[in-house]
Amino acid sequence: MPVSALVPRFRGNAVIEWADHTYRDPAPGELRIRIAANAICGTDRHEYYDGSPIVPGHEAAGVVAEAGPGSSVPVGTRGVIYLMDYCGECRSCLVGATNQCFAKRADVGQSTDGGYGPYALVHETNFFPIGDDLDLGLATMLLDVMGTSSHALGRAALLRPDIESIFVAGAGPIGLGLLVMAKVRYGTDFPVYLSDVSGWRRKFAENLGAVTFAADDQAGIAGAAPDMSFDSSGKEAARTLALAASSKRGGLICVGHGEGITLNVSADLIAPERAVVGSEYFRFDELPENLDLLRRHQDYIGQVITHRVPATEVDEAFRLFFAGETGKVVVTQEPAA
């Protein structure tokens, strides 16, 4: 049966109102997920300030409440929702590159209803079961924080297998994800240099093991001479500085959407054999390895979450997050995640 519920409506100009909404029954191969938690992302800024015709939220975890005909996922299964509703049949999907699907059906929480409401309808192919041993609020770390960041680290490793240090421009959620995943991947003593305009964010990153610089400390960042650099800020100035700081055979992995970058091809790329590479979200088949890492390092990775706020106070959660002095803020539904 269709389910009616109150959902948050993002009206724009930082206004969130509540309104009735009906969730249809799941179609064949679909699941209706009872949302337990959704982590706020910097890209939610667009919906918060410009408004959205759907219920946003693309870092969601929950429980299968109803399965459509032909689904193989049992009711009661706990898991996370992969953002990209990939087709599974195109050239990219057939080699596992689901983040580069040529016939993507939707982006959950960006073009179809997502995790700030009490339910979401998804294809079972982009629902990833996690078992019964993890808190569902913590499980949201599998998505942007761990997934996007670990994919970017993997992109860097393709360019340079002997990475001994990295630099990250920006200490937002993705920057923090790069920090913790580098420490998990390479060891607690692995040098991660990080810059940000915010003193609060720099201090928070230091508590997680980073060596930090002010965003305009060109001499300090250049002196670190990292093997590879990552930009999570989306700012051209940060990207330019990050590329210049990376050592020979290094390069820049662009993870944050936003502004561009101007290159001197000979000096920036050819002579030092550097590269500039994009990294978009992550592949669905990367989730099992990250789930294992989360189970083994949940106390450390869980420190990225600084606040959990009930969905009834979602407007306060957004005000808190965009004030700029938090790690990851997770919006929880009843029963609490």
C-alpha positions as CSV (number, residue, x, y, z in Angstrom):
1,M,0.0,0.0,0.0
2,P,1.2,3.6,-0.6
3,V,2.5,5.3,2.5
4,S,1.7,8.9,3.5
5,A,4.1,10.9,5.6
6,L,5.3,14.3,6.5
7,V,8.5,15.3,4.6
8,P,10.7,18.3,4.7
9,R,10.3,20.6,1.7
10,F,13.3,22.8,0.8
11,R,11.7,26.1,-0.3
12,G,15.0,28.0,-0.9
13,N,16.6,30.8,1.0
14,A,17.4,28.4,3.8
15,V,13.6,27.8,4.5
16,I,12.5,24.2,5.2
17,E,8.8,23.5,5.7
18,W,6.9,20.3,6.4
19,A,4.2,18.9,4.0
20,D,2.3,15.7,3.3
21,H,3.8,13.4,0.8
22,T,2.7,10.0,-0.5
23,Y,5.3,7.2,-1.3
24,R,4.0,4.8,-3.9
25,D,4.5,1.1,-3.8
26,P,7.8,-0.3,-5.0
27,A,7.7,-1.5,-8.6
28,P,9.3,-4.8,-9.7
29,G,13.0,-4.8,-8.6
30,E,12.5,-1.8,-6.3
31,L,12.7,-1.4,-2.6
32,R,11.0,1.0,-0.2
33,I,13.6,1.9,2.3
34,R,12.7,3.2,5.8
35,I,15.4,5.9,6.3
36,A,17.3,5.8,9.6
37,A,20.0,8.4,8.8
38,N,21.2,10.8,6.2
39,A,24.5,12.8,6.4
40,I,24.5,16.4,5.2
41,C,26.8,17.1,2.3
42,G,28.3,20.4,1.1
43,T,26.5,19.9,-2.3
44,D,23.2,20.1,-0.4
45,R,23.9,23.8,-0.3
46,H,22.1,24.1,-3.7
47,E,18.8,22.6,-2.4
48,Y,19.0,24.5,0.9
49,Y,19.5,27.9,-0.7
50,D,17.8,27.5,-4.1
51,G,15.1,25.0,-3.2
52,S,14.2,21.6,-4.5
53,P,11.1,20.0,-6.1
54,I,12.0,16.6,-4.5
55,V,13.0,15.5,-1.0
56,P,16.9,15.9,-1.0
57,G,19.4,13.7,0.8
58,H,21.9,11.5,-1.0
59,E,23.9,9.9,1.9
60,A,21.3,7.7,3.3
61,A,21.1,4.5,5.3
62,G,18.1,2.6,6.3
63,V,16.1,-0.7,6.4
64,V,14.0,-2.4,3.6
65,A,10.4,-1.8,4.6
66,E,8.9,-3.3,1.5
67,A,10.2,-5.1,-1.6
68,G,8.7,-5.0,-5.0
69,P,7.8,-8.0,-7.1
70,G,10.9,-10.0,-8.2
71,S,13.2,-8.4,-5.6
72,S,15.8,-10.6,-4.0
73,V,16.4,-8.3,-1.0
74,P,14.5,-9.4,2.1
75,V,12.4,-7.0,4.1
76,G,14.3,-6.0,7.2
77,T,17.7,-5.8,5.4
78,R,19.8,-2.9,6.6
79,G,22.0,-1.0,4.2
80,V,23.1,2.2,2.5
81,I,21.8,3.8,-0.7
82,Y,24.3,4.3,-3.6
83,L,23.6,7.7,-5.1
84,M,23.8,6.8,-8.8
85,D,20.9,4.6,-10.1
86,Y,23.1,3.0,-12.7
87,C,21.7,0.9,-15.6
88,G,24.0,-2.1,-15.1
89,E,24.1,-2.8,-18.9
90,C,26.2,0.0,-20.5
91,R,29.9,-0.2,-21.4
92,S,30.9,1.5,-18.1
93,C,28.7,-0.6,-15.9
94,L,29.8,-3.9,-17.5
95,V,33.4,-3.1,-16.3
96,G,32.3,-2.0,-12.9
97,A,32.5,1.8,-13.5
98,T,29.0,2.4,-12.2
99,N,30.0,6.0,-11.4
100,Q,30.4,6.6,-15.1
101,C,27.1,5.0,-16.3
102,F,26.0,6.1,-19.7
103,A,22.3,5.5,-19.0
104,K,21.9,6.5,-15.4
105,R,18.2,6.3,-14.3
106,A,18.4,8.8,-11.5
107,D,20.5,10.3,-8.7
108,V,18.8,9.5,-5.4
109,G,18.2,12.6,-3.4
110,Q,19.1,14.9,-6.3
111,S,16.6,13.9,-9.0
112,T,14.4,11.5,-7.0
113,D,13.3,11.6,-3.3
114,G,16.1,11.0,-0.9
115,G,17.1,10.5,2.7
116,Y,15.8,13.6,4.5
117,G,12.3,12.1,4.3
118,P,11.2,9.0,6.2
119,Y,11.3,6.8,3.0
120,A,13.1,6.4,-0.3
121,L,12.2,4.2,-3.3
122,V,15.3,2.7,-5.0
123,H,16.2,-0.1,-7.3
124,E,17.6,-3.0,-5.4
125,T,20.8,-2.7,-7.5
126,N,21.8,0.5,-5.8
127,F,21.1,-0.7,-2.3
128,F,24.1,-2.1,-0.5
129,P,23.4,-4.4,2.5
130,I,25.7,-3.9,5.5
131,G,24.5,-6.6,8.0
132,D,23.3,-6.1,11.6
133,D,26.5,-5.1,13.3
134,L,26.9,-1.4,12.4
135,D,25.0,1.6,13.6
136,L,23.1,3.1,10.6
137,G,24.3,6.6,11.3
138,L,27.9,5.4,11.2
139,A,27.1,3.5,8.0
140,T,26.5,6.8,6.1
141,M,30.3,7.2,6.3
142,L,30.5,4.4,3.6
143,L,29.2,6.9,1.0
144,D,30.8,10.3,0.4
145,V,33.3,10.3,3.3
146,M,34.8,6.9,2.6
147,G,33.6,6.0,-0.9
148,T,34.3,9.3,-2.7
149,S,37.6,9.7,-0.8
150,S,38.9,6.2,-1.2
151,H,38.1,6.3,-4.9
152,A,40.1,9.4,-5.3
153,L,43.1,7.8,-3.5
154,G,42.8,4.9,-5.9
155,R,42.9,7.2,-8.8
156,A,46.1,8.7,-7.4
157,A,47.6,5.3,-6.9
158,L,47.1,4.5,-10.6
159,L,49.3,7.5,-11.4
160,R,51.9,6.9,-8.8
161,P,52.2,3.6,-6.9
162,D,55.0,4.9,-4.6
163,I,53.0,7.6,-2.7
164,E,54.6,8.5,0.6
165,S,52.7,11.7,1.4
166,I,49.7,13.7,0.2
167,F,48.3,17.2,0.4
168,V,44.6,18.0,0.6
169,A,43.1,21.4,-0.1
170,G,40.0,21.9,1.9
171,A,38.9,20.4,5.3
172,G,35.2,19.9,4.5
173,P,33.7,16.4,4.7
174,I,35.5,15.2,1.6
175,G,38.8,16.6,2.7
176,L,38.4,15.0,6.1
177,G,37.4,11.8,4.3
178,L,40.7,11.9,2.3
179,L,42.6,12.4,5.6
180,V,41.1,9.5,7.4
181,M,41.1,7.1,4.4
182,A,44.8,7.9,3.7
183,K,45.6,7.1,7.4
184,V,43.5,3.9,7.1
185,R,45.1,2.9,3.8
186,Y,48.7,3.9,4.4
187,G,49.1,3.8,8.2
188,T,48.8,6.3,11.1
189,D,52.3,7.7,10.5
190,F,51.6,8.5,6.8
191,P,52.0,12.3,6.4
192,V,48.8,14.0,5.3
193,Y,49.2,17.8,4.8
194,L,45.9,19.8,4.7
195,S,44.9,23.4,4.2
196,D,41.8,25.4,4.9
197,V,40.6,28.9,5.5
198,S,39.0,28.0,8.8
199,G,41.1,27.7,11.9
200,W,38.4,25.6,13.5
201,R,38.5,23.1,10.6
202,R,42.3,23.0,10.7
203,K,42.3,22.2,14.4
204,F,39.7,19.5,13.9
205,A,41.8,17.9,11.1
206,E,44.9,18.0,13.4
207,N,42.9,16.0,15.9
208,L,42.5,13.4,13.2
209,G,46.2,13.3,12.4
210,A,46.8,16.0,9.8
211,V,49.6,18.6,9.5
212,T,47.7,21.7,8.6
213,F,48.4,25.1,6.9
214,A,46.4,28.2,6.4
215,A,44.9,28.2,2.9
216,D,47.2,31.1,1.8
217,D,50.4,29.6,3.2
218,Q,52.1,29.0,-0.1
219,A,55.6,28.6,1.3
220,G,54.5,26.1,3.9
221,I,52.5,24.0,1.5
222,A,55.2,24.1,-1.1
223,G,57.8,23.1,1.5
224,A,55.8,20.0,2.4
225,A,56.5,18.7,-1.2
226,P,53.7,16.1,-1.2
227,D,53.9,13.2,-3.7
228,M,50.2,13.8,-4.7
229,S,47.7,16.6,-4.1
230,F,43.9,16.5,-3.9
231,D,41.5,19.4,-4.2
232,S,38.2,19.0,-2.3
233,S,37.5,22.8,-2.2
234,G,36.5,23.4,-5.8
235,K,38.5,26.6,-5.7
236,E,40.8,27.6,-8.6
237,A,43.4,29.1,-6.2
238,A,43.5,26.0,-4.1
239,R,43.9,23.8,-7.2
240,T,46.7,25.9,-8.6
241,L,48.6,25.8,-5.3
242,A,48.0,22.1,-4.8
243,L,49.4,21.3,-8.3
244,A,52.4,23.5,-7.8
245,A,53.2,21.9,-4.5
246,S,53.1,18.3,-5.7
247,S,56.5,16.8,-6.4
248,K,57.9,15.4,-9.7
249,R,55.8,12.4,-11.0
250,G,53.0,13.7,-8.8
251,G,49.9,15.6,-9.7
252,L,46.5,16.8,-8.7
253,I,43.3,14.8,-8.2
254,C,40.2,17.1,-8.5
255,V,37.4,15.8,-6.2
256,G,35.5,19.0,-5.5
257,H,33.2,20.4,-8.2
258,G,33.4,24.1,-8.8
259,E,35.9,26.4,-10.4
260,G,38.5,25.7,-13.1
261,I,42.3,25.7,-13.3
262,T,44.7,27.4,-15.6
263,L,47.8,25.4,-16.7
264,N,51.2,26.1,-18.1
265,V,51.4,22.7,-19.9
266,S,55.2,22.7,-20.2
267,A,56.1,23.8,-16.7
268,D,53.2,22.3,-14.8
269,L,52.8,19.0,-16.6
270,I,55.4,18.0,-19.1
271,A,58.7,18.8,-17.4
272,P,57.8,17.4,-13.9
273,E,55.6,14.6,-15.5
274,R,52.6,15.7,-13.3
275,A,49.0,14.9,-14.1
276,V,45.6,16.5,-13.4
277,V,42.9,14.0,-13.0
278,G,39.2,14.1,-12.1
279,S,37.6,11.7,-9.6
280,E,33.8,11.4,-9.5
281,Y,32.0,9.7,-6.6
282,F,32.9,6.0,-6.5
283,R,32.2,2.5,-7.9
284,F,29.5,0.4,-6.4
285,D,32.0,-2.5,-6.3
286,E,34.2,-0.5,-3.9
287,L,31.6,-0.8,-1.1
288,P,32.5,-4.3,0.2
289,E,36.2,-3.3,0.9
290,N,35.1,-0.1,2.5
291,L,32.6,-1.9,4.7
292,D,35.4,-4.1,6.0
293,L,37.5,-1.0,6.7
294,L,34.7,0.7,8.5
295,R,34.2,-2.4,10.7
296,R,37.9,-2.4,11.6
297,H,38.3,1.3,12.0
298,Q,34.9,2.5,13.1
299,D,36.2,4.3,16.2
300,Y,38.6,6.4,14.2
301,I,36.4,7.0,11.1
302,G,33.4,7.7,13.3
303,Q,35.2,10.8,14.7
304,V,34.3,12.6,11.5
305,I,30.7,12.7,12.7
306,T,30.4,15.6,15.2
307,H,26.7,16.0,15.4
308,R,23.5,13.8,15.2
309,V,20.3,15.8,14.9
310,P,16.8,14.3,14.7
311,A,14.9,14.8,11.4
312,T,12.3,17.0,13.2
313,E,15.1,19.5,13.6
314,V,16.5,19.3,10.1
315,D,16.5,23.0,9.7
316,E,18.7,23.4,12.8
317,A,21.0,20.6,11.4
318,F,21.5,22.6,8.2
319,R,22.2,25.9,10.1
320,L,24.7,24.1,12.2
321,F,26.5,22.5,9.2
322,F,26.7,25.6,7.1
323,A,28.0,27.7,10.0
324,G,31.2,25.9,9.3
325,E,32.3,24.5,12.7
326,T,31.3,20.8,12.4
327,G,32.6,17.7,10.9
328,K,29.8,15.5,9.4
329,V,26.3,16.2,10.6
330,V,24.0,13.3,10.4
331,V,20.2,13.7,10.4
332,T,18.5,10.8,12.1
333,Q,14.9,9.4,11.8
334,E,12.9,7.6,14.5
335,P,13.6,5.1,15.6
336,A,17.0,6.6,16.1
337,A,19.9,5.2,14.1
